[in-house]
Amino acid sequence: MRKNVEAKIIGLASDHAGFEIKEHVKAYLEARGMKYKDFGTYTAESCDYPDYAHPLARAVQNGEVSRGIAVCGSGEGISITLNKHRGIRAALCWIPEIASLSRRHNDANILALPGRFITPDEADAIVDVFLTTGFEGGRHQRRVGKIDLAQPDAPTP
C-alpha cells in the first residue's frame, strides 16, 4: 500500500546527460506542489557528475533534504559516487518495480535514474513509486543496519 508523499524537500542532481530528465522531474514535482532543491547541473554542457552528487549526498546526510533524485547518462556513475557517503543508499532504478523494492527492502534515500535509457513518462512512474513507497522495516531493517562499515577500511601496509 502506498503512502502519501510527505511535504518535505527533495534534493535533485544531475550531470549533462541527465539534465533533461532532471528538468522534467522538477516540473513533475512542481505540478504536485512538492518542494525541491536543485544541486545542479543547470545546463546541458558537459560536466562531471561527482560535482553534483557529493552536495546532494551531504544534504541528505544532514537532513537538509528528505530524499534525493539523481540522474546521469547510465545512472551508474552518479549512484556509485552517492553510495560512497555514509548513510546514503542510492538505488539505480529503471522501472517502477525496482524503485518499489529499493524503498520497501533497502530504505533507499536517493533514487538514481539512467537519463539516456528512460523516457520522461517512465521517469514520472519511477519517481512516483520512489516517493510514495515506505520502508517495511522488520527483517529488512536488520540488513540495512549492516550496510555501513563501523569504520573505514584501514590501508594495507
C-alpha positions as CSV (number, residue, x, y, z in Angstrom):
1,M,0.0,0.0,0.0
2,R,1.4,3.4,-1.0
3,K,1.7,6.2,1.5
4,N,1.1,9.9,0.7
5,V,4.2,11.9,-0.1
6,E,5.2,13.9,2.9
7,A,5.7,17.7,2.5
8,K,9.5,17.6,2.6
9,I,12.2,18.9,0.3
10,I,13.5,16.6,-2.4
11,G,17.1,17.1,-3.5
12,L,18.0,16.9,-7.2
13,A,21.3,16.5,-9.0
14,S,22.4,15.6,-12.5
15,D,25.2,15.8,-15.0
16,H,24.8,17.0,-18.6
17,A,23.5,13.6,-19.7
18,G,20.8,13.6,-17.0
19,F,19.9,17.3,-17.3
20,E,16.9,16.8,-19.5
21,I,15.3,14.2,-17.2
22,K,16.2,16.2,-14.1
23,E,14.4,19.2,-15.5
24,H,11.4,17.0,-16.3
25,V,11.4,15.7,-12.7
26,K,11.5,19.3,-11.5
27,A,8.3,20.1,-13.5
28,Y,6.7,16.8,-12.2
29,L,7.4,17.8,-8.6
30,E,6.2,21.4,-9.2
31,A,3.0,20.1,-10.7
32,R,2.4,18.2,-7.5
33,G,3.2,21.1,-5.2
34,M,6.3,19.5,-3.9
35,K,9.4,21.4,-2.9
36,Y,12.8,20.7,-4.2
37,K,16.4,21.9,-4.0
38,D,18.4,21.7,-7.2
39,F,22.1,21.0,-6.7
40,G,22.9,21.3,-10.4
41,T,23.9,21.0,-13.1
42,Y,22.0,23.9,-14.6
43,T,22.8,23.4,-18.3
44,A,23.4,20.6,-20.8
45,E,27.1,21.5,-21.1
46,S,29.5,18.7,-20.4
47,C,30.3,18.4,-16.7
48,D,31.4,15.9,-14.0
49,Y,28.6,14.1,-12.0
50,P,30.6,13.9,-8.7
51,D,30.5,17.7,-8.6
52,Y,26.7,17.5,-8.1
53,A,26.4,14.1,-6.4
54,H,28.5,15.0,-3.4
55,P,26.5,18.1,-2.4
56,L,23.3,16.1,-2.8
57,A,24.6,13.2,-0.6
58,R,25.7,15.7,2.1
59,A,22.3,17.4,2.0
60,V,20.5,14.0,2.6
61,Q,23.0,13.1,5.3
62,N,22.5,16.3,7.2
63,G,18.7,16.4,6.8
64,E,18.6,19.5,4.5
65,V,16.5,17.4,2.1
66,S,14.5,14.3,2.9
67,R,15.3,12.2,-0.1
68,G,17.2,12.7,-3.4
69,I,16.8,12.1,-7.1
70,A,20.0,12.0,-9.2
71,V,20.4,11.5,-12.9
72,C,23.3,10.8,-15.2
73,G,23.5,9.0,-18.5
74,S,23.5,5.4,-17.3
75,G,22.7,6.2,-13.6
76,E,25.7,4.1,-12.6
77,G,28.4,6.8,-12.1
78,I,26.2,9.1,-10.0
79,S,24.9,6.1,-8.0
80,I,28.5,4.9,-7.3
81,T,29.5,8.4,-6.2
82,L,26.5,8.8,-3.9
83,N,27.0,5.5,-2.3
84,K,30.5,6.5,-1.1
85,H,28.8,8.6,1.6
86,R,27.9,7.0,4.9
87,G,24.2,6.6,5.4
88,I,23.4,7.0,1.7
89,R,21.6,4.2,0.0
90,A,21.3,5.3,-3.7
91,A,19.3,2.9,-5.8
92,L,19.6,2.8,-9.6
93,C,16.1,2.2,-10.9
94,W,14.9,1.9,-14.4
95,I,11.4,0.5,-13.8
96,P,8.9,1.3,-11.0
97,E,9.2,-2.2,-9.5
98,I,12.8,-1.7,-8.8
99,A,12.0,1.6,-7.2
100,S,9.4,-0.1,-5.0
101,L,11.8,-2.8,-3.9
102,S,14.6,-0.3,-3.2
103,R,12.3,1.6,-0.8
104,R,10.5,-1.3,0.8
105,H,13.5,-3.5,1.3
106,N,16.5,-1.2,1.3
107,D,15.1,2.1,2.6
108,A,16.8,3.8,-0.4
109,N,17.1,7.5,0.2
110,I,18.3,8.6,-3.2
111,L,16.9,7.5,-6.5
112,A,19.4,7.2,-9.3
113,L,17.9,7.4,-12.8
114,P,19.5,6.4,-16.2
115,G,18.8,9.6,-18.1
116,R,19.7,8.1,-21.5
117,F,17.6,5.0,-21.1
118,I,14.3,6.1,-19.8
119,T,11.5,8.4,-21.2
120,P,10.0,11.3,-19.3
121,D,6.8,9.2,-18.7
122,E,8.9,6.3,-17.3
123,A,10.7,8.8,-15.1
124,D,7.4,10.0,-13.7
125,A,6.3,6.5,-12.9
126,I,9.6,5.6,-11.2
127,V,9.7,8.9,-9.2
128,D,6.1,8.5,-8.1
129,V,6.8,5.0,-6.7
130,F,10.0,6.1,-5.1
131,L,8.4,9.0,-3.3
132,T,5.2,7.2,-2.2
133,T,6.6,3.8,-1.0
134,G,7.6,3.3,2.6
135,F,10.2,1.1,4.2
136,E,8.9,-2.2,5.5
137,G,11.4,-2.5,8.3
138,G,11.4,-5.8,10.1
139,R,13.9,-8.3,8.7
140,H,14.9,-5.6,6.2
141,Q,16.0,-3.2,9.0
142,R,18.5,-5.8,10.2
143,R,20.0,-6.0,6.7
144,V,20.1,-2.2,6.2
145,G,21.8,-1.9,9.5
146,K,24.7,-4.0,8.2
147,I,25.4,-1.8,5.2
148,D,27.6,1.0,6.7
149,L,31.0,-0.1,7.9
150,A,31.8,0.7,11.6
151,Q,34.9,2.5,10.4
152,P,36.6,3.0,7.1
153,D,38.9,0.2,5.9
154,A,42.5,0.7,7.2
155,P,45.1,0.9,4.5
156,T,47.2,-2.2,4.0
157,P,50.9,-1.8,4.6
